[in-house]
């Protein structure tokens, strides 16, 4: 693809920009939690209003995934992503000016709309411009950026709020992020076409939904996100209420799983690429990492809630998080290879919309289980079960990780055809 080949004259420089952008992305989507105590007090918001504000991002983020996937497949992905980044950064900066609930709610919706272009854009760029033997590492680097965003964002954001107030946090994050746009827009080739060359012959959403491999990747991401959102939303409360950690100790030990996922993801992404370079089957490597990671991590999740010693529970959780990195480093590499440049954006949009249902229902259902049972064991058990089902989806619904032959749209979904690798 001419537009991508030109832009990727410096592919590792572009990858660094993508990693930095997802780092900013996840800081911006989690900054409201950091500012919530002071923001609630100043704006006089009740618990139910805060709950709506925390949910608003996911409503628009999930709802606009399909539109985002269509846009990045049809138009110049670099411009689409740059405009989306501008929208979500503006929403972040303007949050520092709000005076009431309605304004803040609208800006959270706008934040979700802007960030909806992120993962479809990543898949489009990586599927078009990076060879298969590098995609494991590239996806892992982006995944690591998403894990480090909440970890460092909570620390740095907390210091900013404590020093100069919550409004300064949003001004700093929104305004500072705009600097990223300078090298990004300089990376766009001036002669690149406004419309992607594959747009005319690319598959539609229904073509993708007919593929059983697509549902394998959808369910796999749902399982990964179920575990991820459980850790993000419930781990701090679990460590303090069930394990008796102080706030300071929780901050240290609660961040350990996220560091483990980030390090593991980078390592496993590199390792999976090396195995492919050494002539191991792409299908075997990608499916083994995703299914094996979910199965092994799920096996360690339930004992976390069963052991008596709190320190042992944290160490088991760290092992589970490290094993979890096998899956997170390879899930998007599977999507990009199956979809190919012609469908990477749409496929990713559908997959991310489905996968983020785990964020909408997972934390809520986990809370119900904890409340009714008086224990975290059922919630951890459910995480293990969902991860096991996700592993099965990779093994059963995705028979081969090879590019789909979109030229033969009448092909039966039960007998998939693949293009030549």
N, C-alpha and C positions, 0 to 999 in steps of 0.2 A: 504494500500500500504506500503510494508515493508520499502522502501527507505524513505518515508515521515514520517511514524510513528517514525522511529529512529531519524530523524533529528528534530522532534518536541517534543523531550523530554522536551524542554524548549520553548514552543510555544510563550510565551510573549516576551522572549528575541529575538526570530527570528522576531516577528512582529516589535519590535523596530528597528531592522536592516533594515527591509523593508521600514518602515516609513522614516528612515534617508536616505535611498538610493533614494527614490522618491523626498525628499527634495533637495538632491544633483542634481538629474536628472533635476528638473525644474530650478534650479539655472544655470546649465550648458547650458540649451537650451535658456535661456534668457540673458546670460552674454554679448552677442554681442551687444545687445541694450544699455547696460550700457557703454560699451567701444566705441560705434560707433562714437561719436564726435571726440575724440582724434585719434582713429584708422583711420578714414576717412582722417583726416588732414595729418597724417604721411605717409600713403600709397597712398595718392592722389586719393581717390576713389570718383566717381561721385554718384549722387542719384540713378541712375538706377543700378549701380553695387552694392550699398548697399542693394537695394531692392532684387536683385538676391541672395545676401548672406543671407538675412533674410528669404527668401523662401526656400533656398537649404535644410535646415534641414527637412522641412516638406515633400519634395520630396522623400528623401531616407527613412525617418521615416515611411511614409505611404506605400511606395513601398515594404518594407521589412517586413511588418506586417504578411503577409501570411507565409513567410519562418520562421519567428520567432515563430508563432503559431505551425507550423509543428515540429520545433526543440524541443520546450518545451514539446510537447505531446509525442515525440518519444524517447527523450534522458533524462538523468538526469537533471532536471530543475535547480538544484542548480549550476551545472557546466555551463550550458548554460547561466544562468543569470550572474554568476561571470565573464565569458569571455566577455559578452556584456558590463558589467560595466567597465572592464579593457579597452575595445576598446574605449568607449566614454570618459573615463577619460584621456586616452592617447591623443585622439583628442583634448580635452580641453587644456591639458598642452602644446602640440606642437603648438597650435595657438599662443602662446607667441613668437614663433620663426619665424613666417611668414614674408616674405618681399614683397609679392605681392598678387594680386587678385586671381590668379589661385590656389596658395597654400591654401589660406584661404577658397576658394570655395570647394576644395577637402576635407578639414578637416571638414567643416560643413556637407558635405554629409556623411563623416565617423561618425560624431557625431550622425546623424539621424539613421544610420545603427546600431550603438551600442545600442542606446536607444530604438530601436524597440522591443527588447526582454522584456522590463520592464512589461508592462501590461499583455501580455500573461503569463509571469512567475508568476505574482501576482495571477492571476486567477487559474493557475495550482496548486500553493502551497495552496491557501486558499480552493479550491474545494477538494483537496486531504487530507489536514491535519487539517482543522478546522471545527467543527460542525456548522450546520445551525444557531443555536442560538447565535453564536459568530461572524458570518460573517458580519452582519451589522456594528458592531463596528470596526472590523478589516478593512473593506473596507473604513469606514469613517475616520479612523486614517490615512490610506494611502492617501485618498483624501485631508485631512487637510494638510498633508505634502506637497502635490502638490500646494496647495494654499499659504502656508507660504513661499515656495521657492522663487517665484517671489517677494513677499513683502519684505522679509529680504535680498534677494539677491540684490535687487536694492539699498537698504540702505547701506549694507556692501560693495558691489561692487563699489558703487559710492565713498565711503570713500577711498578704496584702490586705485582707479584710480586717485583720487585727490591727494593722498599722494605720491605714488611711480610709477604711470603710468599704462597704460592699459596692457602692457606685463606682469607685475607682477601679475595682476589679474588672468590671465590664468595660469601662473605658480603655483600660490597659490591654485587655485581651482583644477586644474588637479592633482598636486602632493599631496595635502592634501587629496583628495578623495581616493587615493590609499590605505590609511590607513584602509578604510572601508573593504577592501578585506581580511584583516587578520582575523577578527572574522568570516567573512562570510565563507571562505574556511575551517576554523576550525569547522564550524557547519555541514559540509558535512560528513555523515557517511562513513567510509572507505570501508565498505563492500557493499555499495549501487551499484546496477547494473548500467552499462553505459546506458542501454536501459530501458525505462519505461515499466513496466509489462503490462499496458493497450495498448501499441502501436500496438500489433498484431491484436487486435479486435476493435480498435477505429474507429470511422466514418471518412470519408473523407470530404473535403471541400464541395463537391456537396451534400452530405447527409445533411450537416448543412444548405446550401443555400435553400434546399427544404422545410425547416421548416418555417412556418409562424411566429412562436415565435421568430426565429432568426431575421426576418425582423422587428419585433416589437422592439427588443432590438437595432438593428442597427439604426432605425429611432429615437428611444428614445435618444440614445447617440448623434446622429447628432444634435438634438434639444438642448441638454444640452451643447454641444460644441459650437453651434452657439452663445448662450448667453455668454458662458465663453470667447470665443475669441473676442467677441464684447467688453466686459469689459476690457480685457487685452490690446487690440489694440486701442480702441477709447475713453475710459473713460478719460485719462489724457487730450487729446485734447479737448474733450467736456467740461470738467470743466473749462479749461482756455479760450477757444474761445467763448463758448456759455454762460457760467455762470460767466466769469470775475474773476476767482480765480487767485491769484498770484501763482508763482511756489512753494513757501513754503506752502501756504494754500492747493494747489492741492496735494502736497505730503502727507499731513495729511489726508485730507478728501478723497482723491483718494484711499488711502489704506484701508479706513473703510469698503467698501463692501467685500474686500478679507478676512479681519479679521472676518466679520460676517459669511461668507460662511464657514470658517474653524471651528469656534465655533459651528455653527448650524449643520454642518456635523457630528462632533463628538457626539453632543447631540442627534441628530436624529438617528444616527447609534446605539447608546446605547439604545434609547427608542424603536426602532423597534425590537431589540433583546429581550428586556424585554417583549414586547407584545407577541412575539412568545413563550417565556418561559411560559407566563401566558395562553398558549393554544389558542391564537388567530391564525387563519389560516395564514400560510406562504404566500399563494397567496394574500390574502386580505391585509396583512400588507405591503408587498413589493410593490404591484401594487398601493396601496393607497398612499404610501409615494412618489413614483416616479411620478405618474400622478397628485396627489394633489399638490406636490411641484411645478411642471411646470405650472399648471393652476394658482395657487395663485401668484407665482412670476411673471408670465406673466401679470397678472392683475395689478400689481404695476409698471411694467416697463414703460408702455406708459405714465402714469401721470408724471413720472420723467421729460419727455420732455415738458409737457404741463403747469406745474405750473409756476407761475411768479417768485417766490422767490427761489434763488439759494440754500439757506440753507435747505429749505423744500424739494427741489429736491434730495439733498444728503440723507436726512433722509428717503425719500421714497425708494431711491435706497438701503439703508441699510436694510430696511424691505424686499424688493424684494430679496436681497442677502441671508438674513436669511431663507426665505422660499425656496429659491433655494437649500439650504443645505439638505432639505428633499429628493430631487431627487439624488443629487450627492452621498449621503451616502448609497444608496440602489441599484443603477443601476448595479453595478458589482456583488452584491449579487444575483440578478436575473439571470445574465448570468451564474454564477458559479453553481447555483442550476439546471438550465435547462440543461447545458452542461454536468455536472458531471466531474469526474477526467479524463475520457477517451477522452473528447472533449474540455475541458476548454481552452487549449492553442489555438487550431485552431479557435474555436468560437470567442475568444477574439481578435485574430489576424484579422479575418474578420470584427468584430464589430469596432475595432479601426481604421482599414483602411477606412471603410465607414464613421465613425464618424469624422475623421479628414479631410474629404472633406469640412466640415464646416469651418475649419481653412484656407483652400485654397481659398474658394469662399466668405465666410461671410464678412470678413473685406473689401475685394475688392468691393462687392456689396453695403455694407454700405457706403463706400466712394462715390460711384456713386450717391446714393440717396441724400447724404448730398450736393454734388456738384451741382446737377441738381435742387434740391428744395431750396437750401439755408437755410435749416433747418434740425435739427436732429430728428424732429418728425417722418418722414417716416422710418428712420432707427430704432428708438425705436419701432415703430408700427410693423415692420417686425420681430423684435426679439420676441414681444409678440405673433404674429401669429405662428411663428415657434415653440415656446414653447407650444402653444395650440395644434398644430398638433402632437408634441411629446407626449403630455399627451394622446391624442386619440390613438396613436400607442400602448401604454402600455395597455390600456383598451380593445381595439378591437383585436389586433393581438396576445396578450398573454392571452389566456383564463384561463390558470392555470400556476402557477410557481411551477412545479414539475419536477423531473429528467426525461429527455426524455429516452424512451426505445430504445437504439441504436441497440439492437439485432433484432429489426423488422424494417429493413431499407426500406422495401417495403410499409410501412404504408403510406397512403395518407396524404399529408401535411394539407389538410383541415380537417382531422379527426385524430389529433395527439394522439399517444399512449404514456403513461408515465410509467416509472418504478415505483416500490413501493418505496415510500419515505424512 
